[in-house]
Amino acid sequence: MKQVISGISGLDEILGEGFTRPSTVLIGGIMGTGKTTFAMQSLFNAAREDEVCIYFTAISEPIAMINNFMSRFSFYNISLMGKGNLKYVPLDPEQIKKGTAAIIQEIERNIEIIKPDRIVIDPVNVLTSWMDESEKREFYYNLFNKMKSWNSLVLITGELSSENILKDEISYIADGVIFLSNDRLRDKRVRHLEVLKMRGQKYLSGKHSYEITDDGLEIYPSLHPDMRKPLEYEHVPTGIKGLDKMTNGGFIRGSTVLLSGGSGTGKTLIGLQFIVDGAKMGEPGVFVSFEEDSVQLRNNAASFGWNLEELEAGGLVKIIYSNLSQLEVNKMALEIKDVVEELDAKRVVIDGVNNLKFALLDDLSMSEYVSILSRYFSSRNIISLFTNETSELMGSSSITGNGSSIVMDSIILLRYVEIQSEMKKAISVLKMKGSNHDKEIRELVINKKGIQVKLPFTDYSGLMSGNPVKTPSQAFVEAFKK
């Protein structure tokens, strides 16, 4: 047995070291998911590495039509056919009608002549469409038995839905099963690849998103964080003195922090100040935004005297912006990973994590996605700050509304409060795992230097509900002043 490249960008990372040869792998999915493109891409990239490949098609299409369809992809090189590395064999409809023995005999005849390293049969459904269940079962059994003697990697495509792929006879017999889907997400569709089975081989489970580009399928494996590195317990200053006092010296190295509050409470500004202060101390930082682009962020920072462009040029800060309408979450996660590792970042801000709900299938996926990101950052001992916008301006019945707060080490709440007919901002540290912290609710102000955390609201209670009232002692004092 030998490990060979898949020829598909990103798939070898999911499979470990590619496909095993000899083996038989089913590539299933409904129409339009890219099964034929997958098969062709694998063949041409393998042929480029001097493998001998053969493509059996059960659809009666002339080679000129295949050329027209595939020529737009960069991997397609017709000269490989001329050199003999890749052979195109259409299975004649008349031959198919002669029955299962004739089909297998024709396939074997070509294999004995060419002796390929890699074989594609595309699609297998056409070969069995006229058969009843008993005949289909017998055909698959005989075909797969023959395949074992070919000493080749065999990729078989099949028109199969998510409901029937695991029930289909071919899935039981194949060594591996890969399912391609085109899931509807609100007003768009998102493509996913999932390895359902790969005999004798470890692989990354779960759904991995992919796109069909000019280079063929581009697969974006979901993040699978390593174990966290051991590190000495350390509080790291945030750059906001009052917040450092509230957190007993700053955030803990390698921890995840959730900053949750209504619009305009200062979440983005706290994140920027945290990144800028780290950069000034020589700690590289990454700021990921789903709302404001890099131009807006630089302008906002400049109004407080922070020169982001200079820090970016010095390799200390990197801004990643993603338009929500084009956001692909696994692709974004890999981009963050690449930038973090290139920069050797020590601080990361994910600004507007609540916006992920527009790019994920449900709230469960959101909490899982945030958990994966936070575990990745923690595995590199990075302090990660996630900002979340709540819909309530004054008070809230929940911290995030999407379940992501449970994976956070620390939670900081920001609220508007009305005091004596004036709107003020309040900040409170709700939890801080592994450390003592200030339990008081303090006033937060934004001035020309950025965020400033002031004295506690000692004269009022009920502040985080948005409806503060005088404390009994203060009410008593004021009553005797009258």
C-alpha positions as CSV (number, residue, x, y, z in Angstrom):
1,M,0.0,0.0,0.0
2,K,1.2,3.5,-0.8
3,Q,0.0,7.0,0.0
4,V,-0.6,9.2,-3.1
5,I,-1.6,12.8,-3.6
6,S,-5.3,13.5,-4.0
7,G,-4.5,16.3,-6.5
8,I,-7.2,18.4,-4.8
9,S,-6.2,21.6,-3.0
10,G,-6.7,21.2,0.7
11,L,-7.9,17.6,0.6
12,D,-4.5,16.0,1.5
13,E,-4.6,18.0,4.8
14,I,-8.0,16.5,5.6
15,L,-6.9,12.9,4.6
16,G,-3.6,13.1,6.3
17,E,-1.3,12.2,3.4
18,G,-3.7,11.8,0.5
19,F,-5.4,8.6,-0.8
20,T,-4.2,5.1,-0.2
21,R,-3.4,3.0,-3.3
22,P,-4.8,0.5,-4.0
23,S,-8.3,1.5,-2.8
24,T,-11.7,2.5,-4.1
25,V,-13.3,5.8,-3.2
26,L,-16.8,6.9,-3.9
27,I,-17.3,10.6,-4.7
28,G,-21.0,11.2,-4.1
29,G,-23.3,14.2,-4.4
30,I,-26.2,15.7,-6.3
31,M,-25.9,17.4,-9.6
32,G,-23.8,20.6,-9.8
33,T,-21.6,19.8,-6.7
34,G,-18.4,19.3,-8.8
35,K,-18.0,15.5,-8.8
36,T,-16.7,15.4,-12.4
37,T,-14.4,18.4,-11.8
38,F,-13.1,16.6,-8.7
39,A,-12.3,13.5,-10.6
40,M,-10.7,15.3,-13.6
41,Q,-8.6,17.5,-11.3
42,S,-7.4,14.5,-9.4
43,L,-6.5,12.7,-12.7
44,F,-4.7,15.6,-14.4
45,N,-2.7,16.5,-11.3
46,A,-1.7,12.9,-10.8
47,A,-0.7,12.6,-14.5
48,R,1.4,15.7,-14.1
49,E,3.3,13.7,-11.4
50,D,3.9,10.9,-14.0
51,E,1.1,8.6,-12.8
52,V,-0.7,6.7,-15.6
53,C,-4.4,7.5,-15.5
54,I,-7.6,6.4,-17.2
55,Y,-11.0,8.2,-17.3
56,F,-14.0,6.0,-18.0
57,T,-17.2,7.9,-18.8
58,A,-20.6,6.3,-18.9
59,I,-22.0,9.4,-20.5
60,S,-21.7,9.4,-24.3
61,E,-19.8,12.7,-24.8
62,P,-17.2,13.3,-27.5
63,I,-13.7,14.3,-26.3
64,A,-14.2,17.8,-27.9
65,M,-17.1,18.5,-25.5
66,I,-15.1,17.4,-22.5
67,N,-12.3,19.7,-23.7
68,N,-14.6,22.6,-24.0
69,F,-16.0,22.1,-20.5
70,M,-12.7,21.4,-18.8
71,S,-10.4,23.8,-20.6
72,R,-11.3,26.7,-18.4
73,F,-9.5,25.0,-15.5
74,S,-5.8,25.6,-15.0
75,F,-5.2,21.9,-14.2
76,Y,-6.5,20.8,-17.6
77,N,-3.6,20.0,-20.0
78,I,-4.6,18.1,-23.1
79,S,-1.0,17.4,-23.9
80,L,-1.0,14.8,-21.1
81,M,-3.4,12.7,-23.2
82,G,-1.0,13.0,-26.1
83,K,1.9,11.8,-24.0
84,G,0.0,8.8,-22.8
85,N,-0.2,9.7,-19.1
86,L,-4.0,10.1,-19.4
87,K,-6.5,8.0,-21.4
88,Y,-10.1,8.9,-22.1
89,V,-12.4,5.9,-22.6
90,P,-16.1,6.5,-23.3
91,L,-18.2,3.4,-22.5
92,D,-20.4,2.7,-25.5
93,P,-24.2,2.7,-24.7
94,E,-24.6,-0.5,-26.7
95,Q,-21.9,-2.2,-24.7
96,I,-23.7,-1.1,-21.5
97,K,-26.9,-2.7,-22.7
98,K,-25.2,-6.1,-23.1
99,G,-25.2,-6.5,-19.4
100,T,-23.0,-6.4,-16.3
101,A,-20.4,-9.0,-17.6
102,A,-19.9,-7.0,-20.8
103,I,-19.4,-3.7,-18.9
104,I,-16.8,-5.2,-16.6
105,Q,-15.1,-7.0,-19.5
106,E,-14.7,-3.7,-21.4
107,I,-13.3,-1.9,-18.4
108,E,-10.8,-4.7,-17.7
109,R,-9.7,-4.9,-21.3
110,N,-8.6,-1.3,-21.2
111,I,-7.0,-1.6,-17.8
112,E,-4.9,-4.6,-18.9
113,I,-3.6,-2.6,-21.9
114,I,-2.9,0.7,-20.1
115,K,-2.0,-0.6,-16.6
116,P,-3.1,2.7,-14.8
117,D,-2.1,3.9,-11.4
118,R,-5.4,5.9,-11.1
119,I,-8.8,5.2,-12.5
120,V,-12.0,7.2,-12.6
121,I,-15.4,5.8,-13.5
122,D,-17.8,8.8,-14.0
123,P,-20.7,8.3,-13.1
124,V,-21.4,4.8,-11.9
125,N,-25.2,5.5,-11.8
126,V,-25.6,5.4,-15.5
127,L,-24.1,1.9,-15.7
128,T,-26.7,0.6,-13.2
129,S,-29.8,2.8,-14.1
130,W,-31.5,-0.1,-16.0
131,M,-30.8,-2.7,-13.3
132,D,-33.0,-3.8,-10.5
133,E,-31.7,-3.9,-6.9
134,S,-30.5,-7.5,-7.1
135,E,-28.7,-7.0,-10.4
136,K,-27.1,-3.7,-9.1
137,R,-25.9,-5.5,-6.0
138,E,-24.3,-8.3,-8.1
139,F,-22.7,-5.8,-10.5
140,Y,-21.1,-3.8,-7.7
141,Y,-19.9,-6.9,-6.0
142,N,-18.3,-8.3,-9.1
143,L,-16.8,-4.9,-10.2
144,F,-15.3,-4.2,-6.8
145,N,-13.8,-7.7,-6.6
146,K,-12.1,-7.1,-9.9
147,M,-10.9,-3.7,-8.7
148,K,-8.9,-5.4,-5.9
149,S,-6.6,-7.0,-8.5
150,W,-6.0,-3.8,-10.4
151,N,-3.5,-2.3,-7.8
152,S,-4.9,1.1,-8.6
153,L,-6.6,4.0,-6.9
154,V,-10.2,4.0,-8.2
155,L,-12.4,7.0,-7.9
156,I,-16.1,6.4,-8.7
157,T,-18.5,9.3,-8.9
158,G,-22.2,8.8,-8.1
159,E,-25.3,10.9,-8.2
160,L,-26.4,10.5,-4.6
161,S,-28.2,12.7,-2.1
162,S,-27.4,13.0,1.6
163,E,-30.5,10.9,2.4
164,N,-29.4,7.9,0.4
165,I,-25.6,7.9,0.1
166,L,-25.1,5.9,3.3
167,K,-27.9,3.5,2.4
168,D,-26.6,2.8,-1.1
169,E,-24.9,-0.6,-1.7
170,I,-21.8,1.0,-3.2
171,S,-21.1,2.9,0.1
172,Y,-20.8,-0.4,2.0
173,I,-18.3,-1.9,-0.5
174,A,-16.1,1.2,-1.2
175,D,-13.0,1.7,1.0
176,G,-13.8,5.4,1.2
177,V,-16.8,7.7,0.8
178,I,-16.6,11.5,0.2
179,F,-19.8,13.5,0.0
180,L,-20.1,16.8,-1.8
181,S,-23.1,19.0,-0.9
182,N,-24.4,22.4,-2.0
183,D,-26.3,23.6,1.2
184,R,-28.7,26.5,1.1
185,L,-27.8,29.3,3.5
186,R,-30.5,32.1,3.4
187,D,-30.1,33.7,0.0
188,K,-27.0,31.8,-1.1
189,R,-25.6,28.3,-1.4
190,V,-22.4,27.1,0.4
191,R,-20.5,24.0,-0.8
192,H,-19.3,21.5,1.7
193,L,-17.1,18.3,1.5
194,E,-17.4,15.6,4.1
195,V,-15.4,12.4,4.5
196,L,-17.9,9.8,5.6
197,K,-15.5,6.9,5.5
198,M,-11.9,6.1,4.7
199,R,-10.9,2.6,5.6
200,G,-7.6,2.2,7.5
201,Q,-6.9,5.9,7.4
202,K,-7.3,8.8,9.9
203,Y,-9.0,11.9,8.6
204,L,-10.4,15.3,9.8
205,S,-14.1,14.7,10.4
206,G,-16.9,17.2,9.9
207,K,-17.9,19.5,7.0
208,H,-15.2,21.4,5.2
209,S,-16.2,24.2,2.8
210,Y,-15.0,24.4,-0.7
211,E,-15.2,26.6,-3.8
212,I,-14.9,25.8,-7.5
213,T,-12.4,28.3,-8.9
214,D,-10.4,28.5,-12.1
215,D,-7.9,26.1,-10.4
216,G,-10.7,23.5,-9.7
217,L,-11.9,22.6,-6.2
218,E,-10.3,24.7,-3.5
219,I,-11.1,23.0,-0.1
220,Y,-10.8,24.9,3.2
221,P,-10.3,22.3,6.0
222,S,-11.9,23.3,9.3
223,L,-9.5,24.2,12.1
224,H,-8.5,21.4,14.4
225,P,-6.4,23.1,17.2
226,D,-3.4,21.4,18.8
227,M,-3.0,21.0,22.5
228,R,-2.3,24.2,24.4
229,K,1.4,24.8,25.1
230,P,2.4,25.1,28.8
231,L,3.0,28.7,29.8
232,E,3.8,30.4,33.1
233,Y,0.7,32.2,34.5
234,E,0.8,35.8,33.4
235,H,-1.5,38.9,33.4
236,V,-1.0,41.0,30.3
237,P,-1.9,44.8,30.4
238,T,-4.8,45.7,28.2
239,G,-3.6,49.3,27.5
240,I,-6.6,50.7,29.5
241,K,-5.5,51.4,33.1
242,G,-8.9,51.2,34.7
243,L,-9.6,47.9,32.9
244,D,-6.3,46.6,34.1
245,K,-7.4,47.4,37.7
246,M,-10.7,45.6,37.2
247,T,-9.0,42.5,35.8
248,N,-6.3,42.3,38.5
249,G,-3.5,43.4,36.1
250,G,-4.9,42.6,32.7
251,F,-6.0,39.6,30.6
252,I,-4.4,36.2,31.3
253,R,-2.0,35.1,28.6
254,G,-3.7,32.5,26.3
255,S,-7.2,33.3,27.5
256,T,-10.3,34.1,25.5
257,V,-12.3,37.2,26.4
258,L,-15.9,38.1,25.4
259,L,-16.8,41.8,25.3
260,S,-20.5,42.1,24.9
261,G,-22.7,45.2,24.7
262,G,-25.0,47.4,22.6
263,S,-24.1,49.5,19.6
264,G,-21.8,52.4,20.4
265,T,-20.7,51.2,23.9
266,G,-17.0,51.1,22.8
267,K,-16.4,47.5,21.9
268,T,-14.4,48.1,18.7
269,L,-12.5,50.9,20.4
270,I,-11.5,48.7,23.3
271,G,-10.3,46.1,20.8
272,L,-8.3,48.6,18.8
273,Q,-6.7,50.0,21.9
274,F,-5.8,46.5,23.1
275,I,-4.1,45.7,19.7
276,V,-2.3,49.1,19.5
277,D,-1.0,48.9,23.1
278,G,0.3,45.4,22.4
279,A,2.1,46.5,19.2
280,K,3.8,49.4,21.1
281,M,5.2,46.8,23.5
282,G,6.4,44.6,20.6
283,E,3.5,42.2,20.7
284,P,2.1,41.7,17.2
285,G,-1.7,41.7,16.9
286,V,-4.4,40.8,14.3
287,F,-7.7,42.7,14.1
288,V,-10.5,40.8,12.3
289,S,-13.5,42.9,11.3
290,F,-16.9,41.9,9.9
291,E,-18.2,45.4,10.0
292,E,-15.7,48.2,9.4
293,D,-13.1,47.8,6.6
294,S,-9.4,48.7,7.0
295,V,-9.8,52.3,5.8
296,Q,-12.5,53.0,8.3
297,L,-10.5,51.3,11.1
298,R,-7.4,53.3,10.2
299,N,-9.4,56.6,10.2
300,N,-11.0,55.8,13.5
301,A,-7.7,54.9,15.1
302,A,-6.1,58.2,13.7
303,S,-8.8,60.2,15.5
304,F,-7.3,58.9,18.8
305,G,-3.7,59.5,17.7
306,W,-2.9,55.9,16.8
307,N,-1.1,55.3,13.5
308,L,-2.2,51.9,12.3
309,E,-0.5,52.2,8.9
310,E,2.8,52.7,10.6
311,L,2.3,49.6,12.9
312,E,1.1,47.6,9.8
313,A,4.2,48.6,7.9
314,G,6.4,47.5,10.8
315,G,4.8,44.0,10.8
316,L,3.2,44.6,14.2
317,V,-0.5,44.8,13.2
318,K,-2.6,43.1,10.5
319,I,-6.2,44.0,9.6
320,I,-8.4,41.3,8.1
321,Y,-11.8,42.5,6.8
322,S,-14.5,40.2,5.3
323,N,-17.6,41.4,3.6
324,L,-20.5,39.5,5.2
325,S,-22.2,38.8,1.8
326,Q,-19.1,37.0,0.7
327,L,-18.0,35.5,4.0
328,E,-17.0,31.8,3.9
329,V,-16.2,30.8,7.4
330,N,-13.7,28.0,6.9
331,K,-11.8,30.0,4.4
332,M,-11.8,32.9,6.8
333,A,-10.5,30.7,9.6
334,L,-7.6,29.5,7.5
335,E,-6.8,33.1,6.5
336,I,-6.7,34.1,10.2
337,K,-4.5,31.0,10.9
338,D,-2.0,31.9,8.1
339,V,-1.8,35.6,9.2
340,V,-1.5,34.7,12.9
341,E,1.4,32.3,12.2
342,E,3.1,34.6,9.7
343,L,3.0,37.5,12.2
344,D,3.6,35.3,15.3
345,A,0.7,37.2,16.8
346,K,0.3,37.5,20.6
347,R,-3.1,39.3,20.5
348,V,-6.2,38.8,18.3
349,V,-9.5,40.7,18.2
350,I,-12.5,39.3,16.4
351,D,-14.8,42.3,16.1
352,G,-18.5,41.6,15.6
353,V,-18.6,37.9,16.2
354,N,-22.4,38.1,16.2
355,N,-22.3,38.6,12.5
356,L,-21.2,35.0,12.0
357,K,-24.8,34.0,12.3
358,F,-25.3,35.2,8.7
359,A,-22.6,32.8,7.4
360,L,-23.4,29.7,9.6
361,L,-26.2,27.3,9.3
362,D,-27.5,27.6,12.9
363,D,-26.6,28.8,16.4
364,L,-25.1,25.5,17.3
365,S,-22.6,25.9,14.4
366,M,-21.9,29.4,15.7
367,S,-20.9,28.2,19.2
368,E,-18.9,25.4,17.7
369,Y,-17.1,27.7,15.3
370,V,-16.3,30.3,18.0
371,S,-15.1,27.4,20.2
372,I,-12.7,26.1,17.4
373,L,-11.3,29.6,16.9
374,S,-10.8,30.2,20.6
375,R,-9.2,26.8,21.1
376,Y,-6.8,27.5,18.3
377,F,-5.8,30.9,19.7
378,S,-5.3,29.3,23.2
379,S,-3.2,26.5,21.7
380,R,-0.7,29.2,20.7
381,N,-1.1,31.1,24.0
382,I,-2.7,34.1,22.2
383,I,-5.0,36.4,24.1
384,S,-8.1,36.6,21.9
385,L,-10.8,39.2,22.4
386,F,-14.3,38.6,20.8
387,T,-16.7,41.5,20.6
388,N,-20.4,40.8,20.4
389,E,-23.2,43.3,19.8
390,T,-26.5,42.8,21.7
391,S,-29.7,44.2,20.5
392,E,-30.8,45.7,23.8
393,L,-29.4,49.2,24.5
394,M,-30.1,49.2,28.2
395,G,-29.9,45.9,29.9
396,S,-30.2,42.4,28.4
397,S,-31.7,39.1,29.2
398,S,-28.7,37.2,27.7
399,I,-25.0,37.8,27.1
400,T,-24.8,36.9,23.4
401,G,-28.0,35.1,22.4
402,N,-26.0,32.4,20.5
403,G,-24.3,30.3,23.1
404,S,-20.8,31.4,22.4
405,S,-20.3,32.9,25.9
406,I,-19.9,29.4,27.5
407,V,-16.5,28.8,25.7
408,M,-15.0,32.1,27.0
409,D,-12.6,32.4,29.9
410,S,-13.6,36.0,30.7
411,I,-16.8,38.0,30.1
412,I,-17.0,41.8,30.2
413,L,-20.3,43.5,29.8
414,L,-20.9,47.0,28.5
415,R,-24.2,48.8,29.0
416,Y,-25.9,52.2,28.7
417,V,-27.4,53.5,31.9
418,E,-29.6,56.6,32.4
419,I,-28.6,58.6,35.4
420,Q,-30.3,61.9,36.2
421,S,-31.6,62.2,32.6
422,E,-28.1,61.6,31.2
423,M,-26.9,58.5,29.2
424,K,-23.7,57.0,30.5
425,K,-21.8,53.9,29.7
426,A,-21.1,51.2,32.3
427,I,-18.6,48.3,32.3
428,S,-18.5,45.2,34.5
429,V,-16.3,42.1,34.6
430,L,-18.8,39.3,34.9
431,K,-16.3,36.4,35.1
432,M,-12.6,35.8,34.8
433,K,-11.5,32.2,35.0
434,G,-8.4,31.5,37.1
435,S,-8.2,35.0,38.5
436,N,-9.8,37.4,41.0
437,H,-11.4,40.5,39.5
438,D,-13.2,43.7,40.4
439,K,-16.9,43.0,41.1
440,E,-17.9,46.7,40.9
441,I,-19.7,48.4,38.0
442,R,-17.7,51.3,36.7
443,E,-18.2,54.2,34.4
444,L,-16.7,54.0,31.0
445,V,-15.9,57.2,29.0
446,I,-14.5,57.8,25.5
447,N,-12.3,60.8,25.1
448,K,-9.6,61.9,22.7
449,K,-7.1,59.4,24.1
450,G,-9.5,56.4,23.7
451,I,-11.2,54.4,26.4
452,Q,-11.0,55.4,30.1
453,V,-12.5,53.5,33.0
454,K,-13.5,55.7,35.9
455,L,-14.8,55.2,39.5
456,P,-17.6,52.8,40.4
457,F,-21.2,53.9,40.4
458,T,-21.4,53.5,44.2
459,D,-24.5,55.6,44.6
460,Y,-26.7,53.4,42.4
461,S,-27.9,49.8,42.1
462,G,-29.6,48.0,39.2
463,L,-27.2,49.5,36.7
464,M,-26.8,46.5,34.4
465,S,-30.6,46.2,34.1
466,G,-30.5,49.7,32.5
467,N,-32.8,51.1,35.3
468,P,-30.6,52.2,38.1
469,V,-32.0,53.4,41.4
470,K,-30.4,55.1,44.4
471,T,-28.9,52.8,46.9
472,P,-30.9,52.8,50.2
473,S,-28.0,54.5,52.0
474,Q,-27.8,57.3,49.4
475,A,-31.6,57.7,49.3
476,F,-31.5,58.1,53.1
477,V,-28.8,60.7,52.9
478,E,-30.6,62.7,50.3
479,A,-33.9,62.5,52.1
480,F,-32.3,64.3,55.1
481,K,-30.8,67.0,52.8
482,K,-34.2,68.2,51.9
